[in-house]
Amino acid sequence: MFSVGDRIIYGATGVCKVENIIENELTGTVREYYVLRPVDTDKSTIYVPVDNEKLVSRMRTVPSAKELKKMMTNAKNEQLEWVDNHLRRNEVFHEILNEGEIPRILVLFKTLNSRCVMLSEENKRLPKTDERVYKECQKLLCCEFSAILDIDQSEVIPFILDNIA
């Protein structure tokens, strides 16, 4: 169970603060909800029913800086196998993003970054769908690493590349 004030990671949303735990009748039944506020915007609020195991399972505690560095060390030795079929590749990439697990997103980011570098050497670019996933990886990693390591978001990508490439 999470408490008011906890910083958590919620799926692909990224780092959120548990702003409140309330009872409300949002769907016709009185239920208890976690009220989550993403740390990178004041414009959205997420209501997660406390009794919905599937949604609550997407909430996880923010790892420590030490745990994060261990994840990066592990990601250094991993690479996703490139899927040539763009539809299947897009499915795989979105599954990873939707799970919201930092270690897998790091490996996805590393794979896309390597692909981007390889293509740029041939004066080519990532396909638009892969580029969108690459940007989403960057956004999620920047938000999470910035919050965990207490660094500016502009410092995150260079930091990751220095440590996993």
Buried (B, 14 or more C-beta within 10 A) or exposed (E): EBEEEBBBBBBBBBBBBBBBBBEEEEEEEEBEBBBBBBBBEEEEEBBBBBEEEEBBEBBBEBBEEEBBBEBBEEBBEEEBEEEEEEEEBBEBBBEBBEEBBBBBBBBBBBBBBBBBEEBEEEEEEBBEBBEBBBEBBBBBBBBBBBBBBEEEBEEBBEBBEEBBE
